Amino acid sequence: MSQLRIALLGTGPWAERTHAPAIAAHPDVVFSGVWGRRPEAAAALAAAHDTTAYAGDGEGDGGGGTGGTGGLEGLDALLAVSDAVAFALPPDVQAPLAARAAAAGCHLLMDKPVATTVPGARAVADAAERAGVASLVFCTLRFAPGTAEWVEEQAAVDGWFTARAHWLGALYGAGDKSPYADSPWRREKGGLWDVGPHALSALLPILGDVTGVTAVRAEPDLTHLVLTHTSGVTSSAVLSLSAPRNGAGAGLELRGEHGTAVLPEGWGDPADIFGTAIDALLTAARTGRPHACDVRFGLRLTEILAEAEELIGRGTTG
């Protein structure tokens, strides 16, 4: 394939600011169209990037739309003219549509988390495997140049003793007016599911898969995880979307025989990073070699987060 035709599903702030500009600017990609559950939003985003809108009939959206036939018929029309699909949708909307896209033969460029239920994430992974399509989950720091290189370097080092991560967003902190605060799924699921994948996406390749989880949550949204890894090392992660603005921030520190290693700050522009993720999907699609952040990795993240959520719900610590 000389150029990959990529469709975008989703029309919210993340799609508008990150996905659409990156797809439109990529030299090896044709922007095949935008599908959204709100026809007017799909039309506006498509017009901004000189592509075609395909509208859905999601809750409160109605049907129809410029260039599409409405509902899932509109989605299927877009899939028919696409080689790959990028997703900027709530996770449990994303998952069944990704399985549908895989069945249509489209490669998958998914957002994290893949889904907030293990069956939902597994259904996507199984659909991608059956269809033989490439898949990638956009765990941001695994594609930002500085942090991606850092993770690879630390994964090659032996002798780590422990690690601690903190991902503390101020999305729901006092005075914050982020456009992402209007997301119902983020408000319901909190930092565990929204920023938890970031921490796990770095901890797992460095320290190994998780074999044990301890989870404690404090209101309004502060989750503490203690993880045991296959390497025998334990790590901790503190996650929230409700931190005070002056106390917000993200980081990861490793300590071991060779001293201390700290995750670099300043990941870069999200649209540029998403362009790197498109490069990775192109490579996986052309070579047939799975990427380390494929949908199976996304499934594993969902399994770990679901276990933590279950522990919190039962009031136990594993």
Salt bridges, closest charged atoms under 4 A:
ASP76 OD2 - ARG100 NH2 2.81
ASP83 OD1 - ARG5 NH2 2.99
ASP126 OD1 - ARG296 NH2 2.82
GLU129 OE1 - ARG296 NH2 2.71
ASP194 OD1 - LYS112 NZ 2.89
ASP194 OD2 - ARG186 NE 3.20
ASP209 OD1 - ARG300 NE 2.82
GLU219 OE2 - ARG217 NE 3.90
ASP221 OD1 - ARG217 NH1 3.93
GLU253 OE2 - ARG164 NE 3.21
GLU253 OE2 - ARG255 NE 2.90
ASP279 OD1 - HIS26 NE2 2.56
GLU303 OE2 - ARG122 NH2 3.33
GLU303 OE1 - ARG300 NH1 3.00
GLU309 OE2 - LYS189 NZ 3.05
GLU310 OE2 - ARG314 NH1 2.89
